[in-house]
Amino acid sequence: MTRSIGYKGKILKGTTNILGMAEWNYSGETRNTEPSNLFNYQYMIQTPTTIEGGEISVTGDFLIGDPGLALIEEAFHLGTELTDLKLYVDADNYFIPDPNTILFDGTAQPSHVIITKSPTAVKQAASGIARTEFSAKVSGRLILQGADTSTLICETVGACDFDNSDSDITVIGRVGGYQSLVTGSSLHVVAQAGKTVNGLVTIALSEVLTVSELLAENKSPVFSITSDLNEGYGTYFFRAGVKRVSMTGSDIVYGGIQTVVMQ
Amino acid sequence: MQQVSKAIIARYNAVAALKAVLTGGLYDTEAPQGTAYPYGVFQLISQTDEHTFSDVKENCIVQFKIYSNISGSSVAIDLILKQVLAAFNYCTLTVDDYTFLKMQKENIIKNKIDGIWEYLILFRIILAVDRT
């Protein structure tokens, strides 16, 4: 774990640095609840419902003619659903709208940001330097992304299946990181261990577990997921299969992988 | 900060009206022993940083002191003060390595000690340097 140093941060719209900004704040997502009043019950019961995206606020110096600020103002006027606003916590790690927010039905829908307060909000004083601010509202969620050489966040999004045909254990997950070929809202890839998928993600099985180990220790096989592309951003769904030595029936109850460290 | 000192001296030398009344010269922090009146010194008494993600602003307080030994009324040193303000208040300095943003008077104190008139003038200078 490392601390993030503030002066190394920045705010980008796509690849354009918004210059002069000095502070950003994201309020985070909040979970809405529905209260229930039950008979003969002393306490109000809260039932979790939807998750609401938070608000972003940014302040800094007002730099006349800054292209980044102009992009934000344009997005405000057009009501653009921004998917590429990046809030850097340090030189390498940033929050960005999750391009594959999962809906209840399992489909992916890009999160986005809408500018709700234009950077024409400017404050000036005779003895000061002009300051500006803008605000945005998140639909969906922001996710933290790292540099292409750092730890990536990878999570299992589906149950692990048992498949007798060509793969005994199938892990369905997704990995976020730098990629350059993503043009749509999501890219679904399917791979087996040791295969390269569309030249984007390589999944290699680095630890082979026997059936007895899997059963006895409830262990997860270890994957390494690598990418040789260094630009852009994408979240990729993958399916990794683990070939077993011998196994019968569906006698494995198995958990998924939680994190993957990029090599 | 050497760059600010250099810029202030250059400004003094460039403004003939100021040099005509502040005949003893303007010096960084300390005047040479025996300098003839009237003269002035300036000193960087504070320099603080203000960061954005893309640059750093140097917020400097520079204190000018001007001295005159002309006894009686303060007309002479008042005239020098007027020329100092004309030369430096809201001026544009050329500061090496930095983008100059402003120089603005913040405070003036008048004094007389042992027959020597003194003005103390505080200026705020703000500079910026790009970090990107």
Interface residues (C-beta under 8 A of the other chain):
Chain A: G6 Y7 G9 K10 I11 N17 L19 G20 M21 A22 G60 D61 Y88 S127 I129
Chain B: E50 H51 T52 F53 S54 D55 K57 L101 K102 Q104 R124 I126 R131 T132
